[in-house]
């Protein structure tokens, strides 16, 4: 019984940290690419902010349980 609880706990924590790490990793790489594209194309700043806010909303809505 104890090994089952230990395994379950380990898998749960591993899944949690793995998920958080990948969410943050993809979110920051996405932001980095958008910031780079914003600096490369300064005329499109309104378009950039629109997509950033839209994707931030999507990211938060999918990340929250």
TAMOHU-V329621 format. One record per residue. N is the residue number from 1. RES is the residue in one letter. PHI is phi in degrees with one decimal (999 if undefined). PSI is psi in whole degrees, 0 to 359 (none if undefined). OMEGA is omega in radians with two decimals (none if undefined). Layout:
n=N res=RES phi=PHI psi=PSI omega=OMEGA
n=N res=RES phi=PHI psi=PSI omega=OMEGA
This chain:
n=1 res=X phi=999 psi=318 omega=-3.12
n=2 res=X phi=-65.6 psi=320 omega=3.14
n=3 res=X phi=-64.3 psi=326 omega=3.11
n=4 res=X phi=-65.7 psi=317 omega=3.10
n=5 res=X phi=-65.3 psi=319 omega=3.12
n=6 res=X phi=-62.6 psi=314 omega=3.13
n=7 res=X phi=-63.5 psi=315 omega=3.13
n=8 res=X phi=-60.9 psi=315 omega=3.13
n=9 res=X phi=-62.6 psi=315 omega=3.14
n=10 res=X phi=-62.4 psi=314 omega=-3.14
n=11 res=X phi=-65.3 psi=322 omega=3.12
n=12 res=X phi=-63.7 psi=312 omega=-3.14
n=13 res=X phi=-66.1 psi=319 omega=3.12
n=14 res=X phi=-61.0 psi=315 omega=3.12
n=15 res=X phi=-62.3 psi=318 omega=-3.14
n=16 res=X phi=-62.1 psi=309 omega=-3.11
n=17 res=X phi=-69.4 psi=323 omega=3.09
n=18 res=X phi=-61.0 psi=314 omega=3.14
n=19 res=X phi=-64.2 psi=315 omega=3.12
n=20 res=X phi=-62.9 psi=317 omega=-3.13
n=21 res=X phi=-61.3 psi=313 omega=-3.11
n=22 res=X phi=-69.9 psi=324 omega=3.06
n=23 res=X phi=-60.4 psi=312 omega=-3.13
n=24 res=X phi=-66.8 psi=320 omega=-3.14
n=25 res=X phi=-60.5 psi=311 omega=-3.13
n=26 res=X phi=-68.9 psi=325 omega=3.12
n=27 res=X phi=-65.7 psi=315 omega=-3.12
n=28 res=X phi=-72.2 psi=325 omega=3.07
n=29 res=X phi=-67.3 psi=323 omega=3.08
n=30 res=X phi=-62.0 psi=314 omega=3.13
n=31 res=X phi=-63.5 psi=319 omega=-3.14
n=32 res=X phi=-61.7 psi=315 omega=3.11
n=33 res=X phi=-63.6 psi=320 omega=-3.13
n=34 res=X phi=-68.7 psi=320 omega=3.11
n=35 res=X phi=-65.2 psi=319 omega=3.09
n=36 res=X phi=-62.5 psi=315 omega=3.14
n=37 res=X phi=-66.0 psi=328 omega=3.09
n=38 res=X phi=-65.5 psi=319 omega=3.13
n=39 res=X phi=-72.5 psi=333 omega=3.12
n=40 res=X phi=-80.8 psi=332 omega=3.13
n=41 res=X phi=-128.6 psi=77 omega=-3.04
n=42 res=X phi=-65.2 psi=340 omega=-3.13
n=43 res=X phi=-71.5 psi=344 omega=-3.05
n=44 res=X phi=-101.4 psi=29 omega=-3.03
n=45 res=X phi=-65.3 psi=325 omega=3.12
n=46 res=X phi=-67.4 psi=320 omega=3.08
n=47 res=X phi=-61.5 psi=318 omega=3.12
n=48 res=X phi=-60.6 psi=312 omega=-3.11
n=49 res=X phi=-66.6 psi=325 omega=3.08
n=50 res=X phi=-60.3 psi=312 omega=-3.12
n=51 res=X phi=-69.8 psi=325 omega=3.12
n=52 res=X phi=-64.6 psi=314 omega=3.14
n=53 res=X phi=-66.2 psi=321 omega=3.12
n=54 res=X phi=-63.0 psi=313 omega=-3.13
n=55 res=X phi=-71.8 psi=329 omega=3.07
n=56 res=X phi=-65.2 psi=318 omega=3.09
n=57 res=X phi=-61.7 psi=315 omega=3.11
n=58 res=X phi=-62.8 psi=317 omega=3.13
n=59 res=X phi=-59.9 psi=314 omega=-3.12
n=60 res=X phi=-68.5 psi=321 omega=-3.11
n=61 res=X phi=-68.4 psi=328 omega=3.11
n=62 res=X phi=-84.3 psi=335 omega=-3.08
n=63 res=X phi=-81.5 psi=327 omega=-3.12
n=64 res=X phi=-72.2 psi=143 omega=-3.11
n=65 res=X phi=-70.9 psi=none omega=none
